[in-house]
Amino acid sequence: MKLERAQEIHSSADMLFDQSAVEQGIEALASKVEQECEKDFPLVLCVMNGGLYLTGQLLRHWNFPLTVDYVHATRYRLATLGKDVLWKAYPQNEIKGRNVIIIDDIFDQGYTLEEIRSYCMKHGAIKCTSVFLIRKTHERKKADIKPDFVGLECDDCYVYGAGMDLNSHFRNLSAIHCIESKVTE
Protein backbone atom coordinates (compact mmCIF):
# COMPACT_ATOMS: atom_id res chain seq x y z
CA MET A 1 0.00 0.00 0.00
CA LYS A 2 1.36 3.39 -0.95
CA LEU A 3 1.56 6.32 1.45
CA GLU A 4 -1.17 8.29 -0.31
CA ARG A 5 -3.60 5.35 -0.20
CA ALA A 6 -2.87 4.68 3.49
CA GLN A 7 -3.53 8.33 4.31
CA GLU A 8 -6.74 8.32 2.26
CA ILE A 9 -8.08 5.27 4.12
CA HIS A 10 -7.09 6.69 7.49
CA SER A 11 -8.75 10.03 6.77
CA SER A 12 -12.10 8.29 6.21
CA ALA A 13 -11.84 5.81 9.10
CA ASP A 14 -13.94 6.08 12.24
CA MET A 15 -12.27 6.62 15.59
CA LEU A 16 -13.36 3.78 17.81
CA PHE A 17 -11.38 4.72 20.95
CA ASP A 18 -9.54 8.01 21.36
CA GLN A 19 -6.13 8.24 23.04
CA SER A 20 -7.66 8.91 26.45
CA ALA A 21 -9.94 5.86 26.26
CA VAL A 22 -7.03 3.65 25.15
CA GLU A 23 -4.85 4.94 28.00
CA GLN A 24 -7.63 4.40 30.56
CA GLY A 25 -8.20 0.88 29.26
CA ILE A 26 -4.49 0.09 29.50
CA GLU A 27 -4.19 1.57 32.99
CA ALA A 28 -7.15 -0.48 34.26
CA LEU A 29 -5.76 -3.57 32.54
CA ALA A 30 -2.32 -3.04 34.11
CA SER A 31 -3.83 -2.76 37.57
CA LYS A 32 -5.92 -5.94 37.22
CA VAL A 33 -3.01 -8.00 35.89
CA GLU A 34 -0.67 -6.67 38.58
CA GLN A 35 -3.09 -7.71 41.34
CA GLU A 36 -3.06 -11.28 40.04
CA CYS A 37 0.53 -11.66 38.85
CA GLU A 38 2.86 -9.39 40.85
CA LYS A 39 4.05 -12.14 43.17
CA ASP A 40 4.63 -14.66 40.34
CA PHE A 41 7.96 -13.30 39.02
CA PRO A 42 6.40 -13.77 35.57
CA LEU A 43 7.96 -14.25 32.19
CA VAL A 44 6.24 -11.66 29.99
CA LEU A 45 5.92 -12.79 26.37
CA CYS A 46 5.19 -10.01 23.94
CA VAL A 47 3.55 -11.39 20.80
CA MET A 48 5.19 -9.55 17.93
CA ASN A 49 4.39 -7.32 16.21
CA GLY A 50 0.98 -6.38 17.52
CA GLY A 51 1.73 -6.88 21.21
CA LEU A 52 4.67 -4.47 21.20
CA TYR A 53 2.60 -1.33 21.85
CA LEU A 54 0.57 -2.85 24.70
CA THR A 55 3.59 -4.52 26.28
CA GLY A 56 5.48 -1.23 26.39
CA GLN A 57 2.50 0.56 27.90
CA LEU A 58 1.86 -2.11 30.52
CA LEU A 59 5.52 -2.19 31.57
CA ARG A 60 5.28 1.54 32.41
CA HIS A 61 2.70 0.67 35.07
CA TRP A 62 4.23 -2.45 36.57
CA ASN A 63 6.70 -2.14 39.45
CA PHE A 64 7.24 -5.80 40.24
CA PRO A 65 10.05 -8.15 39.18
CA LEU A 66 9.54 -9.81 35.82
CA THR A 67 11.41 -11.04 32.77
CA VAL A 68 10.56 -9.70 29.31
CA ASP A 69 10.83 -11.85 26.20
CA TYR A 70 8.95 -12.15 22.95
CA VAL A 71 7.53 -14.60 20.48
CA HIS A 72 6.67 -14.03 16.87
CA ALA A 73 3.76 -16.22 15.93
CA THR A 74 1.18 -15.16 13.39
CA ARG A 75 -1.76 -16.64 11.62
CA TYR A 76 -2.30 -13.75 9.25
CA ARG A 77 0.92 -13.58 7.22
CA LEU A 78 -0.14 -10.18 5.83
CA ALA A 79 -3.66 -11.50 5.15
CA THR A 80 -6.87 -11.21 7.14
CA LEU A 81 -7.81 -14.86 7.49
CA GLY A 82 -6.06 -18.05 8.46
CA LYS A 83 -6.09 -20.66 11.19
CA ASP A 84 -2.61 -22.18 10.99
CA VAL A 85 -0.04 -20.36 13.10
CA LEU A 86 3.38 -19.66 11.64
CA TRP A 87 6.19 -19.41 14.22
CA LYS A 88 8.88 -16.87 13.32
CA ALA A 89 10.59 -16.67 16.73
CA TYR A 90 10.38 -18.71 19.92
CA PRO A 91 11.06 -17.41 23.44
CA GLN A 92 14.73 -17.19 24.40
CA ASN A 93 14.17 -17.51 28.17
CA GLU A 94 13.47 -20.74 30.02
CA ILE A 95 9.73 -21.33 30.35
CA LYS A 96 9.87 -24.36 32.64
CA GLY A 97 8.66 -23.52 36.13
CA ARG A 98 7.59 -19.97 35.17
CA ASN A 99 4.29 -18.17 35.24
CA VAL A 100 3.92 -16.70 31.77
CA ILE A 101 2.01 -13.56 30.78
CA ILE A 102 1.19 -13.56 27.07
CA ILE A 103 0.51 -10.05 25.75
CA ASP A 104 -1.06 -9.39 22.37
CA ASP A 105 -3.02 -6.65 20.66
CA ILE A 106 -6.35 -8.21 19.73
CA PHE A 107 -8.34 -11.32 20.59
CA ASP A 108 -10.33 -12.22 17.51
CA GLN A 109 -10.69 -15.98 17.11
CA GLY A 110 -8.04 -17.16 19.57
CA TYR A 111 -5.99 -19.48 17.38
CA THR A 112 -2.71 -17.64 17.96
CA LEU A 113 -3.26 -17.57 21.72
CA GLU A 114 -4.18 -21.26 21.70
CA GLU A 115 -0.92 -22.12 19.90
CA ILE A 116 1.31 -19.96 22.12
CA ARG A 117 -0.33 -21.15 25.34
CA SER A 118 0.03 -24.78 24.21
CA TYR A 119 3.72 -24.20 23.44
CA CYS A 120 4.32 -22.68 26.88
CA MET A 121 2.52 -25.45 28.75
CA LYS A 122 4.36 -28.16 26.77
CA HIS A 123 7.62 -26.47 27.78
CA GLY A 124 6.79 -26.55 31.49
CA ALA A 125 5.03 -23.26 32.28
CA ILE A 126 3.21 -23.37 35.61
CA LYS A 127 0.43 -21.17 34.26
CA CYS A 128 -0.26 -18.84 31.36
CA THR A 129 -2.16 -15.60 31.73
CA SER A 130 -3.28 -13.86 28.55
CA VAL A 131 -3.64 -10.10 28.22
CA PHE A 132 -5.20 -8.29 25.24
CA LEU A 133 -5.84 -4.65 24.51
CA ILE A 134 -9.06 -5.35 22.64
CA ARG A 135 -11.48 -8.22 22.00
CA LYS A 136 -13.78 -8.46 19.00
CA THR A 137 -17.29 -9.68 19.67
CA HIS A 138 -18.66 -11.82 16.85
CA GLU A 139 -20.25 -15.16 16.07
CA ARG A 140 -17.51 -16.46 13.77
CA LYS A 141 -15.78 -19.71 14.68
CA LYS A 142 -13.28 -19.40 17.52
CA ALA A 143 -10.70 -21.58 19.19
CA ASP A 144 -11.75 -23.17 22.47
CA ILE A 145 -9.92 -20.60 24.59
CA LYS A 146 -10.80 -17.33 26.29
CA PRO A 147 -8.54 -14.40 27.17
CA ASP A 148 -7.86 -13.80 30.86
CA PHE A 149 -7.70 -10.00 30.67
CA VAL A 150 -9.08 -7.60 28.06
CA GLY A 151 -8.91 -3.81 28.14
CA LEU A 152 -11.50 -2.87 25.52
CA GLU A 153 -14.26 -4.52 23.47
CA CYS A 154 -15.39 -3.80 19.92
CA ASP A 155 -17.79 -5.08 17.29
CA ASP A 156 -16.58 -7.11 14.34
CA CYS A 157 -14.89 -4.44 12.23
CA TYR A 158 -11.32 -4.02 11.04
CA VAL A 159 -9.38 -2.08 13.72
CA TYR A 160 -5.95 -0.50 13.68
CA GLY A 161 -3.80 1.74 15.87
CA ALA A 162 -2.34 1.11 19.35
CA GLY A 163 -0.29 -1.81 18.02
CA MET A 164 -2.72 -3.10 15.41
CA ASP A 165 -1.94 -2.44 11.78
CA LEU A 166 -3.60 -1.51 8.53
CA ASN A 167 -1.50 -3.27 5.88
CA SER A 168 1.59 -2.86 8.12
CA HIS A 169 0.87 0.86 8.74
CA PHE A 170 -0.38 2.88 11.72
CA ARG A 171 0.64 0.55 14.60
CA ASN A 172 2.08 3.69 16.19
CA LEU A 173 -1.22 5.57 16.59
CA SER A 174 -2.34 6.13 20.17
CA ALA A 175 -6.03 5.90 19.26
CA ILE A 176 -7.89 2.93 17.74
CA HIS A 177 -9.64 3.41 14.43
CA CYS A 178 -11.98 1.15 12.47
CA ILE A 179 -13.06 0.52 8.93
CA GLU A 180 -15.63 -1.97 7.66
CA SER A 181 -13.10 -4.32 6.10
CA LYS A 182 -9.36 -4.48 5.55
CA VAL A 183 -8.20 -2.72 2.42
CA THR A 184 -5.54 -4.68 0.57
CA GLU A 185 -4.52 -2.26 -2.15
N, C-alpha and C positions, 0 to 999 in steps of 0.2 A: 504494500500500500504506500502510495506516495504521500509526502507531507501535506500537499494541498487537499487531497482526499480525506486524510485523517482529520484535518482541521475542519473540513466541511461537515463530516459526520459528527464531530464533537460539538460543533456550533448548533446543531439541531437536536442533540440529545437532551433528555430530561434529567434534571438533577434529582436523584433518589434520596441521598443523604448529603447534607452540606458538611463542611469541615467540622463544625461544632458537634453535629450529631455523631459523626464518625469518632471524634475524640472522646465524646461522652460514652459511646459504646465500648471503645477500647479501654477506657479507664474503669468502667464497671466490670468488664471482662477480666482485666488484670487483677482486680480486687477479689473476685470470686475464685479465680484460679489460685491466687496466692493463699487464700484461706485453706484450700484443700491440699496444696502441694508444697508449701514453704518448708516443711520439715522433712521432705523426701530426698533432698539433695538430688534433684531431677537432672536427667539428660534431656535438654531441649533440642528437638529436631525440627529445624525449619525446613519446610517443604518448598524447594525452589521451583520456580521463581516467584510464584504468587505469595508464598508465606513470608517473604523477605520483609515487606513493609510492616505487616502485623507483628512479626517477631521483634523487629527493631523498636516498635512502639511499646510492646509489652515489657521488653527489657528495661526501658526507662522507668517503669513503675515498680519493678521487682527489686527488693533489697535482701534477697536471701541467696545462699550459695547454690550454684547450679553450674552445669557444663553446657556449652552451646556447640551444636554440630548441625549438619544439614544432610538432607537426602535430596536427590533429584529424581523424582518418579512422576511420570505424566501419562495420562491416558489420552490427551488431546493431540499431541504432536502437530501443533499449529492448525488443528481442525476443531470442530465443535462437538463431535460425537466420537465415541469409542469406549469400549469396555476394558480391553486389554491394557495393562499398565506396562509402560516401558521404563526400566530402571536406567538412569544415566549416571548416578552416583549413589553409593551406599555410605552409611555412617562410618566415620573414621574412629570414633570412640567405642570402647567396650560397652555393649548393651547388657550383658549378663549381670543379673543382680541389681539392675537400675530401674528406677521409676522413670518412665519416658513421657515427655510432653510433646505431642505432635502438633505443630502449628501450621495452618494453611489458610489460604484466603477465603475460599468458598466451599461450602458443602452443598453439592448438587445431587449426585446420585450415590456417592459414597464408595465407589470402586477403588479410588486411589487410597483413601483412608483404610479400607479393608485390606488392601495389599500391604501397606506400610505397617499397620498394626500386626498383621500376621507375621511379617518378617521380624519385627521386634520380639514378639512372643516366642517364635521359633529360636531366636538367638538369646533367650533367657531373661527377657525383661520381666520384672516383678508385676508391673502394671503399665498400661498405656492410657494416658489421658489426652483426649483430642480437643483442640481449641481452634475455632473458626471465627473469622470476622463476620461472615454473613452466611445465612442458609436460605436456599431457595425453597419455596413451598410449591409443590406440584404433585401431580398424580402419575408422572412417568415412573417407569421401573427403577427401583433402587436396590443397592446392595443391602444385605441384612445386617446393618450396622447404623448406629446413631451417634452423632457428635456429643461429647460430654459438655462442652461450653460453646455458646454461640453469642456473639455480640449484637447482631442485627438480623432481621428477617426481611425477605423480599418476595414478591411474586415471581413467576417464571418469565423473566425477561433477560436480555443479555446485559450484564453489568460490567463496568470497568472503572478503574481508579482505585486508590488505596491498596495497591498490590495486584489488582486484577487488570488484565490487558484487553485492548481492542487491537487485534492483529499485531501484537507485540509493542503497542504504543500505550502511553498514558498510565502505566503502573504507578507513576510518580505523583499523580493527582491526590490531593488530600480530601477530596469529596468523592462520592460514588455516583456515577451517572448510569443511565440505562437507555437502551434502544430496543426496539421490538425483536430484532434478530441480528446475529453477527454479520457484518458486512465483510466480504472476502476479497473485494477488489481494491 
